[in-house]
Amino acid sequence: MARLTSDIRVAAYLARLRSWAIPAYLVARGDATAGAVMVKLNTLDGRAQGFARSFDPETGATVWVTVAEGPEAEVDAALARQRARDPDLWLIEVEDKAGRALLDGDAP
């Protein structure tokens, strides 16, 4: 089974967010083929969350895990450190007061 490339995954995710009228921005473009993807959810109240894709060792399923949470400036700093360590990393910022990031495939 062929694996989807990062650029295709990111494009599909951004299109999905647009279809729900949730603003999202590509902050950093990573490696088109295999770059990791991180998402910052900005709730527009001074707080944010950072998410990264991971694998559940028990099920082998892909899951999103919180890697940073709190004041937006602290989340930005944590994501900047990740990006400094991995220049192939994609970073997407989602802005939604209701906290919808649509990471698990659920409709809002």
N, C-alpha and C positions, 0 to 999 in steps of 0.2 A: 504494500500500500504506500503510495507516495505521500510525503509529508508536505503540508502547506508551508510556503515560505513566509518569512516574517512580514515582508511588504504586503503580501496578499492578506494575511491576518489583520494587519493594521488597517488597511483600506476597508476591509469588510466591517471591522469594529467601528470605524469612524462613520461609515455609511449607516450602520445600524443606529448609532447615536443620533445622526441627522434625521433619520426617519421618525424618531421620537421627539424631535425638536430640542435635543439636549446639546448645548454648545460644547464642542471639544476641539482641541488644537494639538497639532503635532509640534511638540517642543524640540525634540531631537530625533533625527533620523539615524537609525543604526544600520547594521549590516542587512542588506536586502534578503539574503538567504536564510541566515540562522541567528540573527541578533535577538537577544532577549527583549521582552516588552515589559515596561512598567507603566502604571497608570497612577496619576495623581488626581484625586477627587477633591475639588475645591468647593466647599459648601457656602462660600461667599459670606461667611460670618467670622472670618479670621482663623478658621480651623480647616484642617485638611487631613487626608489619609493618603498613604502611598501603598500601592499593591504591586505584587510581582507574581508571575505564574510559577507554580511549583507542581510537584507530583506527590500524590498521596501514596505513601509506601504500602499501605494496606490494600488499596484498590487498584493502584496504578493509574488512577484518573488524574487529569489535569485539574488543579484547583488554584484559586487566587488566594494569596496570603497577605495579610497586612504586614508591611515592613517598616512603616512609620505612621504615627498618628499624633495629632496635637495641634499646636499653633502652626499656622501656615509657614512661617519663616523656618521653623524647625524641620518640617517635612521637606521643604525646598532644599535645605542644607543636607538632609539625609539622602535625598535623591541625587543631588549634585555630587556627593561623595561616591555614590554607586556609579554614576556616569563617568566620573574621573577614573575609576577602576576598570570600567568596561566601556570603551569608546564605541563598541558595536551595539550598545543598548539603545532601544527606541524608548522615547518618553512621550506620553500623551497626557494632556491635562483636560479633565472634564470639569465643567462648571455647572453645578446643579444644587439649588437651595434645598431640595428634597433629599439629597444624598443618593441620587440614582446614578450608578455607573454602568449598569447592565453588563457586569462581568460574568455572571453565571448563566447568561442566556435567557433570564427571565424577563418578561415584559414588565414595565413599570406599573 
